[in-house]
Amino acid sequence: MKIDRKSFPVGPLQCNCTVIGDTETGIGYVFDPGGDAQRILSTVRSMGLNIAGIIHTHAHLDHILAAGEIHEATGAPIWVHRGDKFLWDSVETQCRMWGVPYSPLPDPHHWIEDEEDLQCGGYCIHTPGHTPGSTSFYFEESSLLIAGDTLFQGSVGRTDFEGGDAQALKKSIQQRIYKLDDSATVITGHGPPTTIGQEMRFNAIIRAASGARNSPLT
């Protein structure tokens, strides 16, 4: 398995989109296509990948706006956690609220399951809190976590939007994300990458719980 990955900001709110795949088998995925569909598709072509899934960390508009165009171009199914169906169904309302042009999206084709495997070495981790269906994606051999808006460099995702839950977010980060390899790179939903260890020790909002693996800090 030879994994290649490119991450770059897209769309009106500069969500970090990631294209990742096994260049030996040609199987890959697009994560969080929040806009700029042609740039994403060009990246897919340059990496020589056939897209097996268009996957979303959650269903806020800035992470999903180009999903329809990517689906039309590749035929790949759209993935999202069922907990965010209410957000997917309300994307037109979200666009009005944020003053973003609305483009209709097809219904999701696949509901993400916790610990579901991906075809290029990763798996899904349900990490609710920012939204009920927020999901992170861990690639152990590549030492990579795609965290969406659950975890940022020095901060965490907002919980004041509909469906947000601060206690659930804390539990997701401390009990799921901070149990992973602390050297793993974290692709955040917006802004620069970080590492799990960096956030365990220095995150201004949620550090590692007392007794957590790899950190003595509370």
C-alpha positions in Angstrom: 0.0 0.0 0.0 1.4 3.4 -1.0 -0.7 6.2 0.5 -0.6 9.7 -1.0 -2.5 12.7 0.4 -3.1 16.3 -0.5 -5.0 18.8 1.7 -6.0 22.3 0.8 -8.6 25.0 1.7 -11.7 25.2 -0.5 -15.0 27.1 -0.7 -16.4 30.3 0.7 -15.3 29.5 4.3 -12.0 27.8 3.4 -12.7 24.4 4.7 -9.8 22.0 4.5 -10.5 19.4 1.9 -8.4 16.2 1.7 -7.8 13.8 -1.2 -6.2 10.6 0.0 -5.7 7.2 -1.6 -3.5 4.2 -2.4 -1.6 5.0 -5.5 -0.9 1.3 -6.1 -4.5 0.2 -6.3 -5.8 3.7 -7.4 -8.5 3.6 -4.7 -9.1 6.9 -3.0 -11.5 9.2 -1.1 -12.4 12.9 -1.0 -13.0 14.3 2.4 -15.0 17.5 3.0 -15.5 18.9 -0.5 -16.7 22.3 0.7 -16.4 24.1 -2.7 -14.0 24.5 -5.7 -15.1 21.2 -7.3 -12.9 21.6 -10.3 -9.8 22.1 -8.2 -10.7 19.0 -6.2 -11.3 17.0 -9.4 -8.0 18.2 -10.9 -6.2 17.0 -7.7 -7.9 13.6 -8.0 -6.7 13.2 -11.6 -3.2 14.3 -10.8 -3.0 11.6 -8.1 -4.4 8.9 -10.5 -7.2 7.9 -8.1 -10.6 6.4 -8.6 -12.8 7.8 -5.9 -14.6 5.2 -3.8 -16.4 7.7 -1.5 -17.1 11.4 -0.9 -16.8 11.5 2.8 -17.9 14.3 5.2 -16.7 14.9 8.8 -20.0 16.6 9.4 -22.8 18.3 7.4 -22.3 22.0 7.9 -22.6 23.7 4.5 -18.9 24.7 4.3 -17.9 21.0 4.3 -20.5 19.7 1.8 -21.2 22.3 -0.9 -19.2 20.6 -3.8 -20.4 17.0 -2.9 -23.0 17.0 -5.7 -20.5 18.1 -8.4 -17.9 15.6 -7.2 -20.5 12.8 -7.2 -21.7 13.7 -10.8 -18.1 13.7 -12.0 -16.9 10.5 -10.3 -20.1 8.5 -9.6 -18.7 7.9 -6.0 -21.2 7.6 -3.2 -21.7 10.4 -0.7 -21.0 9.4 2.9 -22.1 11.2 6.1 -23.1 10.0 9.6 -26.8 9.6 10.1 -26.7 11.9 13.1 -26.2 14.8 10.7 -29.1 14.0 8.4 -31.1 17.0 9.8 -28.2 19.3 8.8 -27.8 17.8 5.3 -31.6 18.2 4.8 -31.3 21.9 5.8 -28.4 22.9 3.6 -30.6 25.5 1.8 -31.5 27.1 5.1 -27.8 27.1 6.1 -26.8 28.8 2.8 -29.4 31.5 3.4 -28.2 32.1 6.9 -24.6 32.6 5.8 -25.3 34.3 2.5 -23.8 31.6 0.4 -25.2 30.5 -3.0 -27.2 27.3 -2.8 -26.7 24.4 -5.1 -29.0 21.4 -4.5 -27.3 18.2 -3.2 -28.4 14.6 -3.7 -29.3 12.6 -0.6 -26.4 10.8 1.0 -25.8 7.3 -0.3 -24.1 5.8 2.7 -24.4 6.3 6.5 -21.1 6.2 8.2 -20.7 3.7 11.1 -18.3 4.0 14.0 -15.1 2.1 13.4 -16.0 1.3 9.8 -13.0 0.5 7.7 -11.9 2.4 4.6 -10.2 0.8 1.6 -6.9 2.6 1.9 -5.9 1.8 5.5 -8.1 4.1 7.5 -11.2 3.8 9.7 -14.0 6.0 11.0 -14.3 7.3 14.6 -17.6 8.8 15.6 -16.7 12.0 17.5 -20.0 13.9 18.3 -20.1 17.3 19.9 -19.6 19.9 17.2 -22.5 18.2 15.6 -24.3 14.9 16.5 -22.8 13.1 13.5 -19.3 14.5 13.6 -16.8 11.8 12.6 -13.0 11.7 12.4 -10.9 9.5 10.2 -7.7 7.8 11.4 -5.0 6.4 9.1 -2.7 4.6 11.5 0.1 3.6 9.1 0.2 7.2 7.7 0.0 8.7 11.3 -2.9 10.9 10.1 -6.2 12.0 11.6 -8.8 14.0 9.6 -10.7 15.7 12.4 -13.0 18.2 10.7 -14.3 20.8 13.1 -13.9 18.6 16.2 -10.3 19.7 16.9 -8.3 22.7 15.9 -4.8 23.9 16.6 -5.1 25.3 20.1 -8.9 25.1 20.1 -12.0 22.9 19.5 -15.2 23.1 17.4 -18.1 25.4 18.4 -21.0 23.8 20.2 -23.4 26.7 20.1 -24.9 25.7 16.7 -28.0 23.4 16.5 -27.1 19.9 17.7 -23.9 21.0 19.4 -23.0 19.5 22.8 -20.0 20.7 24.8 -19.8 17.6 27.0 -20.1 15.2 24.1 -17.3 17.1 22.4 -15.0 16.9 25.4 -15.7 13.2 25.7 -15.0 12.6 22.0 -11.7 14.4 22.2 -10.4 13.0 25.5 -11.7 9.4 25.1 -11.4 8.9 21.4 -8.9 11.3 19.7 -6.4 11.6 22.6 -6.1 7.8 22.8 -4.5 7.7 19.4 -0.8 8.0 18.6 0.3 11.4 19.9 2.7 11.9 17.0 -0.2 11.7 14.4 -0.8 14.8 12.3 -4.2 16.3 12.6 -5.9 17.8 9.5 -8.3 20.3 11.1 -11.5 21.6 9.5 -10.0 25.1 9.0 -6.6 26.5 9.5 -3.2 24.8 10.0 -2.6 21.2 10.9 -1.4 20.2 14.4 -0.5 16.9 16.2 -2.5 14.9 18.7 0.3 15.3 21.2 0.5 19.1 20.8 -3.2 19.4 21.6 -3.1 16.9 24.5 -0.5 19.1 26.2 -1.3 22.7 25.1 -4.9 22.9 23.8 -6.4 26.0 25.4 -9.9 24.3 25.7 -9.5 20.6 26.2 -6.2 18.9 27.3 -5.8 15.2 28.0 -7.7 13.9 31.0 -5.7 12.8 34.0 -4.2 9.4 33.4 -4.6 9.6 29.6 -2.1 7.7 27.6 1.1 9.6 26.6 0.4 12.6 28.9 0.5 13.3 32.6 -1.4 16.6 32.1 -5.0 17.4 33.1 
